[in-house]
Amino acid sequence: MKRIIFLSTMCLMLFRAGGPPAHAQGTVKTGPAPATVRDSDLEKDAMHNLEVARHYFKLKKAYVAAIQRCEEVIASNPTFARIDEILFIAGKSSLLLSQGRGKQSSKLSVAKLREDARAYFSQLVNDYPASSFRIEAEGDLKALGGIKPKEQ
């Protein structure tokens, strides 16, 4: 028994005296820092609102409800990963409402709806030039008087 204790103590001493601890070569690299830090709960909520807005827009033709969902995302999470699609749905819904289309009627005037559509599309074109919705937004902007100048 004494011999086992002696041998285990010697092994322990050898491990401790074996030399300096090994260190990694530099710090851990995690990749490039994200351009925008996003809150996962806000992103999840915004994604749900986007899916509902798509449903109202595409299937139900309920453009007023689609705009309300889009405005909720714009107000609560302006850095949402898919904000370009939100802006497109809001702009297209406003434009279609101004043309008297859809299953809902808006309390806003035709001029106000057209101005809102122009603002949404202009923000999309100015702030998200690589968006897949940009080309269609530019086409709609031509009918609305062109791109609204970017506010300073």
CYANA upper distance limits for C-alpha pairs under 8 A (distance plus 0.5 A):
  1 MET  CA      5 ILE  CA      6.94
  2 LYS  CA      6 PHE  CA      6.56
  3 ARG  CA      7 LEU  CA      6.63
  4 ILE  CA      8 SER  CA      6.59
  5 ILE  CA      9 THR  CA      6.58
  6 PHE  CA     10 MET  CA      6.71
  7 LEU  CA     11 CYS  CA      6.68
  8 SER  CA     12 LEU  CA      6.65
  9 THR  CA     13 MET  CA      6.72
 10 MET  CA     14 LEU  CA      6.70
 11 CYS  CA     15 PHE  CA      6.78
 12 LEU  CA     16 ARG  CA      6.84
 13 MET  CA     17 ALA  CA      6.56
 14 LEU  CA     18 GLY  CA      6.25
 36 THR  CA     79 THR  CA      7.99
 38 ARG  CA     42 LEU  CA      8.18
 38 ARG  CA     43 GLU  CA      7.52
 38 ARG  CA     79 THR  CA      7.90
 38 ARG  CA     80 PHE  CA      8.11
 39 ASP  CA     43 GLU  CA      6.67
 40 SER  CA     44 LYS  CA      6.56
 41 ASP  CA     45 ASP  CA      6.69
 42 LEU  CA     46 ALA  CA      6.48
 42 LEU  CA     76 SER  CA      8.36
 42 LEU  CA     77 ASN  CA      7.14
 43 GLU  CA     47 MET  CA      6.46
 43 GLU  CA     77 ASN  CA      8.14
 43 GLU  CA     80 PHE  CA      6.75
 43 GLU  CA     81 ALA  CA      8.06
 44 LYS  CA     48 HIS  CA      6.79
 45 ASP  CA     49 ASN  CA      6.84
 46 ALA  CA     50 LEU  CA      6.60
 46 ALA  CA     73 VAL  CA      6.07
 46 ALA  CA     77 ASN  CA      7.56
 46 ALA  CA     80 PHE  CA      7.49
 47 MET  CA     51 GLU  CA      6.74
 48 HIS  CA     52 VAL  CA      6.78
 49 ASN  CA     53 ALA  CA      6.48
 49 ASN  CA     69 ARG  CA      6.26
 49 ASN  CA     70 CYS  CA      7.69
 49 ASN  CA     72 GLU  CA      8.45
 49 ASN  CA     73 VAL  CA      7.44
 50 LEU  CA     54 ARG  CA      6.58
 50 LEU  CA     69 ARG  CA      7.68
 50 LEU  CA     70 CYS  CA      7.45
 50 LEU  CA     73 VAL  CA      8.36
 50 LEU  CA     86 ILE  CA      7.17
 51 GLU  CA     55 HIS  CA      6.74
 52 VAL  CA     56 TYR  CA      6.72
 52 VAL  CA     66 ALA  CA      8.05
 52 VAL  CA     69 ARG  CA      7.89
 53 ALA  CA     57 PHE  CA      6.45
 53 ALA  CA     65 ALA  CA      7.74
 53 ALA  CA     66 ALA  CA      4.92
 53 ALA  CA     67 ILE  CA      7.90
 53 ALA  CA     69 ARG  CA      6.19
 53 ALA  CA     70 CYS  CA      7.13
 53 ALA  CA     89 ILE  CA      8.10
 54 ARG  CA     58 LYS  CA      6.30
 54 ARG  CA     59 LEU  CA      8.33
 54 ARG  CA     66 ALA  CA      7.65
 54 ARG  CA     89 ILE  CA      7.99
 55 HIS  CA     59 LEU  CA      5.90
 55 HIS  CA     60 LYS  CA      7.14
 56 TYR  CA     60 LYS  CA      5.37
 56 TYR  CA     61 LYS  CA      6.32
 56 TYR  CA     62 ALA  CA      5.55
 56 TYR  CA     63 TYR  CA      7.13
 56 TYR  CA     65 ALA  CA      7.04
 56 TYR  CA     66 ALA  CA      5.92
 57 PHE  CA     61 LYS  CA      5.52
 57 PHE  CA     62 ALA  CA      6.37
 57 PHE  CA     63 TYR  CA      6.19
 57 PHE  CA     66 ALA  CA      6.22
 57 PHE  CA     89 ILE  CA      7.73
 57 PHE  CA     93 SER  CA      7.60
 60 LYS  CA    103 LYS  CA      8.11
 61 LYS  CA    102 GLY  CA      5.49
 61 LYS  CA    103 LYS  CA      6.32
 61 LYS  CA    104 GLN  CA      8.37
 62 ALA  CA     66 ALA  CA      6.87
 62 ALA  CA    102 GLY  CA      6.51
 62 ALA  CA    103 LYS  CA      6.11
 62 ALA  CA    104 GLN  CA      6.23
 63 TYR  CA     67 ILE  CA      6.63
 63 TYR  CA     93 SER  CA      5.45
 63 TYR  CA     94 SER  CA      7.74
 63 TYR  CA     96 LEU  CA      8.19
 63 TYR  CA     97 LEU  CA      7.29
 63 TYR  CA    102 GLY  CA      6.81
 63 TYR  CA    103 LYS  CA      8.14
 63 TYR  CA    104 GLN  CA      7.28
 64 VAL  CA     68 GLN  CA      6.82
 64 VAL  CA     93 SER  CA      7.76
 64 VAL  CA     94 SER  CA      8.43
 64 VAL  CA     97 LEU  CA      8.36
 64 VAL  CA    104 GLN  CA      6.99
 64 VAL  CA    105 SER  CA      7.94
 64 VAL  CA    106 SER  CA      7.11
 65 ALA  CA     69 ARG  CA      6.86
 66 ALA  CA     70 CYS  CA      6.72
 66 ALA  CA     89 ILE  CA      7.80
 66 ALA  CA     90 ALA  CA      7.36
 66 ALA  CA     93 SER  CA      7.54
 67 ILE  CA     71 GLU  CA      6.52
 67 ILE  CA     89 ILE  CA      7.83
 67 ILE  CA     90 ALA  CA      5.43
 67 ILE  CA     93 SER  CA      7.01
 67 ILE  CA     94 SER  CA      7.85
 68 GLN  CA     72 GLU  CA      6.70
 69 ARG  CA     73 VAL  CA      7.03
 70 CYS  CA     74 ILE  CA      6.74
 70 CYS  CA     86 ILE  CA      6.01
 70 CYS  CA     87 LEU  CA      7.73
 70 CYS  CA     89 ILE  CA      7.86
 70 CYS  CA     90 ALA  CA      6.45
 71 GLU  CA     75 ALA  CA      6.53
 71 GLU  CA     90 ALA  CA      8.11
 72 GLU  CA     76 SER  CA      6.56
 73 VAL  CA     77 ASN  CA      5.92
 73 VAL  CA     78 PRO  CA      7.43
 73 VAL  CA     80 PHE  CA      8.28
 73 VAL  CA     86 ILE  CA      8.17
 74 ILE  CA     78 PRO  CA      5.41
 74 ILE  CA     83 ILE  CA      7.94
 74 ILE  CA     86 ILE  CA      8.23
 78 PRO  CA     83 ILE  CA      7.49
 79 THR  CA     83 ILE  CA      7.45
 82 ARG  CA     86 ILE  CA      7.17
 83 ILE  CA     87 LEU  CA      6.64
 84 ASP  CA     88 PHE  CA      6.70
 84 ASP  CA    124 LEU  CA      6.31
 84 ASP  CA    128 TYR  CA      7.12
 84 ASP  CA    131 SER  CA      7.13
 84 ASP  CA    133 PHE  CA      7.80
 85 GLU  CA     89 ILE  CA      6.64
 85 GLU  CA    133 PHE  CA      7.45
 86 ILE  CA     90 ALA  CA      6.66
 87 LEU  CA     91 GLY  CA      6.49
 87 LEU  CA    120 TYR  CA      5.89
 87 LEU  CA    121 PHE  CA      7.21
 87 LEU  CA    123 GLN  CA      8.07
 87 LEU  CA    124 LEU  CA      6.65
 88 PHE  CA     92 LYS  CA      6.44
 88 PHE  CA    120 TYR  CA      7.39
 88 PHE  CA    121 PHE  CA      6.90
 88 PHE  CA    124 LEU  CA      7.53
 88 PHE  CA    133 PHE  CA      7.18
 88 PHE  CA    137 ALA  CA      7.49
 89 ILE  CA     93 SER  CA      6.37
 90 ALA  CA     94 SER  CA      6.65
 90 ALA  CA    117 ALA  CA      7.63
 90 ALA  CA    120 TYR  CA      7.20
 91 GLY  CA     95 LEU  CA      6.67
 91 GLY  CA    116 ASP  CA      7.38
 91 GLY  CA    117 ALA  CA      4.59
 91 GLY  CA    118 ARG  CA      7.44
 91 GLY  CA    119 ALA  CA      8.13
 91 GLY  CA    120 TYR  CA      5.50
 91 GLY  CA    121 PHE  CA      6.22
 92 LYS  CA     96 LEU  CA      6.59
 92 LYS  CA    117 ALA  CA      7.07
 93 SER  CA     97 LEU  CA      6.58
 93 SER  CA    117 ALA  CA      8.21
 94 SER  CA     98 SER  CA      6.68
 94 SER  CA    113 LEU  CA      5.70
 94 SER  CA    114 ARG  CA      7.05
 94 SER  CA    116 ASP  CA      7.04
 94 SER  CA    117 ALA  CA      5.64
 95 LEU  CA     99 GLN  CA      6.99
 95 LEU  CA    113 LEU  CA      6.97
 95 LEU  CA    114 ARG  CA      6.24
 95 LEU  CA    117 ALA  CA      5.99
 96 LEU  CA    100 GLY  CA      7.05
 96 LEU  CA    101 ARG  CA      5.89
 96 LEU  CA    102 GLY  CA      7.57
 97 LEU  CA    101 ARG  CA      5.82
 97 LEU  CA    102 GLY  CA      6.99
 97 LEU  CA    105 SER  CA      7.80
 97 LEU  CA    106 SER  CA      7.59
 97 LEU  CA    110 VAL  CA      8.30
 97 LEU  CA    113 LEU  CA      7.54
 98 SER  CA    109 SER  CA      8.19
 98 SER  CA    110 VAL  CA      5.24
 98 SER  CA    111 ALA  CA      7.99
 98 SER  CA    113 LEU  CA      5.98
 98 SER  CA    114 ARG  CA      6.59
 99 GLN  CA    110 VAL  CA      8.14
100 GLY  CA    105 SER  CA      8.23
108 LEU  CA    112 LYS  CA      6.74
108 LEU  CA    113 LEU  CA      7.00
109 SER  CA    113 LEU  CA      6.78
110 VAL  CA    114 ARG  CA      6.67
111 ALA  CA    115 GLU  CA      6.63
112 LYS  CA    116 ASP  CA      6.59
113 LEU  CA    117 ALA  CA      6.65
114 ARG  CA    118 ARG  CA      6.66
114 ARG  CA    144 LEU  CA      7.33
115 GLU  CA    119 ALA  CA      6.70
115 GLU  CA    144 LEU  CA      8.37
116 ASP  CA    120 TYR  CA      6.73
117 ALA  CA    121 PHE  CA      6.60
118 ARG  CA    122 SER  CA      6.37
118 ARG  CA    141 LEU  CA      6.72
118 ARG  CA    144 LEU  CA      6.67
118 ARG  CA    145 GLY  CA      8.40
118 ARG  CA    146 GLY  CA      8.27
118 ARG  CA    147 ILE  CA      7.62
118 ARG  CA    148 LYS  CA      7.31
119 ALA  CA    123 GLN  CA      6.65
119 ALA  CA    148 LYS  CA      7.02
120 TYR  CA    124 LEU  CA      6.78
121 PHE  CA    125 VAL  CA      6.67
121 PHE  CA    137 ALA  CA      6.01
121 PHE  CA    138 GLU  CA      7.84
121 PHE  CA    140 ASP  CA      8.41
121 PHE  CA    141 LEU  CA      7.21
121 PHE  CA    147 ILE  CA      8.20
122 SER  CA    126 ASN  CA      6.42
122 SER  CA    137 ALA  CA      8.48
122 SER  CA    141 LEU  CA      7.99
122 SER  CA    147 ILE  CA      5.66
122 SER  CA    148 LYS  CA      6.06
122 SER  CA    149 PRO  CA      8.28
122 SER  CA    150 LYS  CA      8.38
123 GLN  CA    127 ASP  CA      6.20
123 GLN  CA    128 TYR  CA      8.25
123 GLN  CA    150 LYS  CA      8.17
124 LEU  CA    128 TYR  CA      5.91
124 LEU  CA    129 PRO  CA      7.97
124 LEU  CA    131 SER  CA      8.43
124 LEU  CA    134 ARG  CA      7.29
124 LEU  CA    137 ALA  CA      8.10
125 VAL  CA    129 PRO  CA      6.07
125 VAL  CA    134 ARG  CA      6.16
125 VAL  CA    137 ALA  CA      7.61
125 VAL  CA    138 GLU  CA      7.55
125 VAL  CA    147 ILE  CA      8.44
126 ASN  CA    150 LYS  CA      7.75
128 TYR  CA    134 ARG  CA      8.11
129 PRO  CA    134 ARG  CA      7.11
130 ALA  CA    134 ARG  CA      7.83
133 PHE  CA    137 ALA  CA      6.71
134 ARG  CA    138 GLU  CA      6.57
135 ILE  CA    139 GLY  CA      6.87
136 GLU  CA    140 ASP  CA      6.85
137 ALA  CA    141 LEU  CA      6.56
138 GLU  CA    142 LYS  CA      6.95
138 GLU  CA    146 GLY  CA      8.43
138 GLU  CA    147 ILE  CA      8.31
139 GLY  CA    143 ALA  CA      7.71
140 ASP  CA    144 LEU  CA      7.05
141 LEU  CA    145 GLY  CA      6.72
141 LEU  CA    146 GLY  CA      5.40
141 LEU  CA    147 ILE  CA      6.62
142 LYS  CA    146 GLY  CA      5.33
142 LYS  CA    147 ILE  CA      8.24
